[in-house]
Amino acid sequence: MSLDPRAERRRTRDGEGPRWELLREEALERDDRVCQRCGHDGSSGDRRLEVHHAAPFSSPSMDDLGELVTLCGPCHATLHDDDPAYGDRAAEAPLFPEPDAPPAVATMRSDRQHVCQRCQHLADSASELAAYAADDGEYVVCKPCAGALLAAGYDADRFETAGDVDVAALTDRAGEAPVRPALLASGPVRATRPPRTTVERVVYDTPLRYAFNPFGMVLLFSLVGILLSFLLF
């Protein structure tokens, strides 16, 4: 495709100008006019396709088509959840990207949904996460915590992942999750994982559990400090 040199030299902002329109069309053709995050086929015409620039602080050129990716409007909004110009369109996007989505767009519906709501782990990729559909909404957890919830008796049909849910694989990872949820864990996913090892049973199923937690450790060190102060002074 030929590009007018005057258009190539003109420094236009991402999303505007004749150069951007040429680059946009080239990216759409390369991606077969299919959203690269959710797989929506733009030929149906019910959802406008847009092009996302993965390096927004640089000026794209024909040599940088690899930085451009085709997205439907809702999926594009998930990558700009802090930009009011995109409104609330992200709510229409699927929670998870397709398993084969390019890394630049393989993200959850919002940045906040990359934090496990049971253990507070921050996941780099949506492929490390699962979601539990409670009666009051969706709760995102890391895959080990999803396995812990399954081990605790949660309904497997209420879980969602990028791609098909592999219940056996999730359950196998339950041992990687903490036995008890974090202090700030969300209510519907606060379940305790059944202890698996002797150490876990001793720590969590005996009176020692009162010492092996943040409040217990603070109390223990406080008592030791008071005792030492009497003995030494």
N, C-alpha and C positions, 0 to 999 in steps of 0.2 A: 504494500500500500504506500502510495506517495504521500508525503506530508509537506504542505506548504512551508518553506523555510521561514517565512515571516511568522506563521503561526507557531512554529517550533521555537523561535527565539522569544516570542512574547511570553512573559512570565505571568501566568494566570494562576489564580488560587485553585486548589483542588475542588473540582465540581463546577467550574465555570470556564467559559471561553472556548474558541474554536479548537484549540489543541486538545483540551480535555474531551470534547465531543468525539474527536477522532480516536483518542486513546480508549475512551469508554466503549465505543462500537467494536474496536479491535478485541477488547477483553471479553465482551459479550459473545462475540463470534467464537473465540477460543474456548469459552466455557459452555458452548452449545446452548446459551441462554437458559441455563439451569442454575439455581441458587446453590452455591458451593457449601453452604452450612446445613440446609435442611433438605435439599434435593427438589425443591419446588420447580416445576417446569413453567417457564415464563410464557410459553406459547399459548397457554390457556387464556392469558390476558386478564385474569382476575386479580393479579397482584403485580405491581410495577417492579421491574428489575432495576437495580442500581449497581454501581461499581464502587467498591471500597478500596481506598489507597492505604496500604498497610504501613507506609512510611509517610505520615501526613505532614511532616515538617520539611520534606524535600519536594522538589518540583519534578513530577513524573515526565518521562520521555519514552520514546519508542524502545529504548534500550532497557527500560525498567518495567516492562509489562508483567514481569514476575511479581511485582509489588501490588498489582491490581487483581481484584477478585470479585466475581459476580455474586451479588446477594439480592434476595428479595427485600422489600422495604422493612418488614418486621425484624428480620435477621440482621439487617444493617443497623437498625436501632439498638440491638443488643450490644454492639461494639461502641456505642456512643451514649451509654445510659446516663452519663452526667451532663449531656447536652440537651437543654430544653427544646432546641429546634426540632428534635426528633419526636417530641411528645411522648405519648404512652404506647407507641406502636410496638415496642418490644414485648408487650404482654401478649401479642398475637403470635409470637414466634414460639416454636417448640422449646421446651426446657433444655433438652440436650441436642447437640449437633449430631449429624450423621457420623458413624464410626470412621469413615474415610474422608472427613472434611479436612481441608488444608490446615496446618497448625495455626496459621494467623487468624482463623475464624472458628477454630474448634474450642469454643468457649461456652459457658453457661449463659443463661438469659441475662444475668447481671454479674458484676464482679463479686458482689456479696455472696453469691451462691457457690463460690469456690471455697467457702469455709464450711467444714463439717459442723453440723449443728449438734453433734453429740460430743466430739472430743476437741473441737476447735482447730483441727488440722487444716492448714491452707494447702489446697491441691493446685498443682501447676496446670493440670489438664482435666478436661471434663471426663476423659476416659478413666480417671481415678475415682469418680464419684458415682453415687446412686441417689435416688430420691424415694422417699416413703410418702405415700398419699394418705394423710390422716383425714379425719372428717372435716377439719378446719383449714386444710391447705396442704401444700407440698413442703416437705422438710428434706433438705439435701444433707447427705452424710457421705463420708469416705467409704470405700468398698469394704475395708475391714470392719467398720462400725455397722455397715449394712449386714455383714455376716454375723456380727454380735447380736443384732436385733432379730435376725432369723433364728439364731440359736436360742434366743429368749422366747421364741414362740410367735413372732410377728407373722402376719399373713404374707406369703411370698407373692401373691397376686397384686399386692399394693406397691410393689417396688418397680422402679423404672431405671434403666441405664441407657447409655449410648449404645444402640444395637439391642439385640435380644438379651433378656435377663437370664444369666446363668446362675441359678440358685445354688448348685453344688459348688461352683467356683467361689461364690461369695461366702458360703458357709465355711469353706476350707480356710478362708482368710480371717475368720473370727478371732483366732488366737493372736493376731497382730493388733487387735483393738484393745484399749484399756478395759479392765473388768468393770470399772465404774465410770459413769459419764463425767465430763468436766462440770465445774461448779456453775458455769453459764450455759449449760446444755438446755435445749428447748424441751419443754414438757413432754410432748408425744414421743420423743426419742431418748428419754432419760433412762431407759431400761438398763439393768445391770447384766453383764454377760456372765453366764455360768462359769465359775473357775474351772480351769482344765488341769493345772499342774498342782503338785503337792504344795509348792511355795504359795501359789495363788490361794489354795484352800486355807492354808494356815493364816495368811494375811487377811483374807476377806471373809472367812467363815468361822473365825474364832474371835474372842474378845480383843485380840491384837488389832483388829480392824479399826478400833477406836483410836489407836496410836498412829497407824499408818495412813493418815489422811492429813491435809493441811492444818485443820484445826487441832487435831490430836498432836501433831508435831510441834506446833506453837505452844500448846499447853505443856507438853513434855519438856521442851527446852526451858520454858519459864520456870517450871518446878525445879529442874536441875540447877538453873541459875540461882534461884532462891536458896536452895540447899547449900550450894557452894559458897554463897555469901555468908551464911551462918557459920559454916565450917572454917572458912578462911579469915573471917573478920570478927 
